[in-house]
Amino acid sequence: MSHVQSPVRGSPPSHRRGDPVRTTVRGLGELLLTAGLVVLLFVFYEAYVTDWTSAQKQHQATAKLDDTWRNGRGLVDRPVRGAGIAKMYIPAFGPDFVFTVLEGTDQDTLAAGPGHYQGTAKPGQLGNFGVAGHRVGKGSPFNSLDLLSSCDAIVVETADHWYVYRVLPLQGESDGWVAGKGTQPQCRGVAPLPGHYADVVGKTIVLPNQVDVIAPIPGQPGRAPVNRLITLTTCNPQFSARERLIVHGVLVAAYRKADGQRPVELTAGA
Amino acid sequence: MYSWIWRHLPGSRAVKLLEALLLVAAVVTLLMLVVFPWLEPQLPFNDVTAG
């Protein structure tokens, strides 16, 4: 039969070593598979590993802030970058939602928690208390910012005060606010703002370069503020940085801190 | 590539397996602790600030 004479010369060694084409193609395939695995691993890193390291940094920042408050050193005039300045509670995200807000919005600071835009108002001050936070990974403080409704409370605790902000009426809610949603109990003190604030709504999506959302009067840089606002910024859509999701709130209540007392907005869960 | 590594790992089959797992663990650790933390700031996914 014919098969006797066919596979004789040089074929066993070439089979063992593999011919160059086969080796190259296989090597390329392995390289691509490996690259795919590395990308998957990176996703895992972004979504989970950064959470663990950030939780640790957030914990440290919180401990340090608690210590500062206990020792009677309050809100210093010019906090150093990366230092905790306040705690932020958003009851709509659950009773355990609390983050220590740090001074500054550089990458390192934001890896430890939400960051206060330097130069914007301090909590409770006239103007606009601007805070940036991560949406995905790094503790994801602002993951669900898109789920906030108008009148949801954003409570900020400083060394000596509780400040209760509430999300402003959303786009399209302003008409009929007074007779409509404005009558609900949690909306006391919340209404469409007049004057230069007319365009400021509870939630907007802007391009990353629109810095004026954190201006004292959002959208009107250079004008002197007459209201006390809070502005939260994060990336949008999720897993992307094409746009920014912006939430504006207005101060509706401020309490001087008394021992162990928490504001009703936190205890009632409203 | 992988078969080349496998051939060059010393020892019996079981020892080779252990070495291979160690190699994988080393690479993953290197990625998680060094490469990804360096790479991440260069990527635009996580810009959350306006401006």
Chai-1 contact restraints between the chains, C-beta under 6 A:
chainA,res_idxA,chainB,res_idxB,connection_type,confidence,min_distance_angstrom,max_distance_angstrom,comment,restraint_id
A,G27,B,M1,contact,1.0,0.0,6.0,A-B,restraint_1
A,E30,B,M1,contact,1.0,0.0,6.0,A-B,restraint_2
A,E30,B,Y2,contact,1.0,0.0,6.0,A-B,restraint_3
A,F42,B,F36,contact,1.0,0.0,6.0,A-B,restraint_4
A,Y45,B,M32,contact,1.0,0.0,6.0,A-B,restraint_5
A,Y45,B,F36,contact,1.0,0.0,6.0,A-B,restraint_6
A,V49,B,M32,contact,1.0,0.0,6.0,A-B,restraint_7
A,T105,B,T49,contact,1.0,0.0,6.0,A-B,restraint_8
A,Q107,B,P41,contact,1.0,0.0,6.0,A-B,restraint_9
A,A132,B,V48,contact,1.0,0.0,6.0,A-B,restraint_10
A,A132,B,T49,contact,1.0,0.0,6.0,A-B,restraint_11
A,H134,B,V48,contact,1.0,0.0,6.0,A-B,restraint_12
A,Q210,B,A50,contact,1.0,0.0,6.0,A-B,restraint_13
A,V211,B,A50,contact,1.0,0.0,6.0,A-B,restraint_14
A,V211,B,G51,contact,1.0,0.0,6.0,A-B,restraint_15
A,V213,B,A50,contact,1.0,0.0,6.0,A-B,restraint_16
A,I214,B,A50,contact,1.0,0.0,6.0,A-B,restraint_17
A,T233,B,A50,contact,1.0,0.0,6.0,A-B,restraint_18
A,T234,B,V48,contact,1.0,0.0,6.0,A-B,restraint_19
A,C235,B,V48,contact,1.0,0.0,6.0,A-B,restraint_20
A,A241,B,P44,contact,1.0,0.0,6.0,A-B,restraint_21
A,A241,B,F45,contact,1.0,0.0,6.0,A-B,restraint_22
A,A241,B,D47,contact,1.0,0.0,6.0,A-B,restraint_23
A,R244,B,A50,contact,1.0,0.0,6.0,A-B,restraint_24
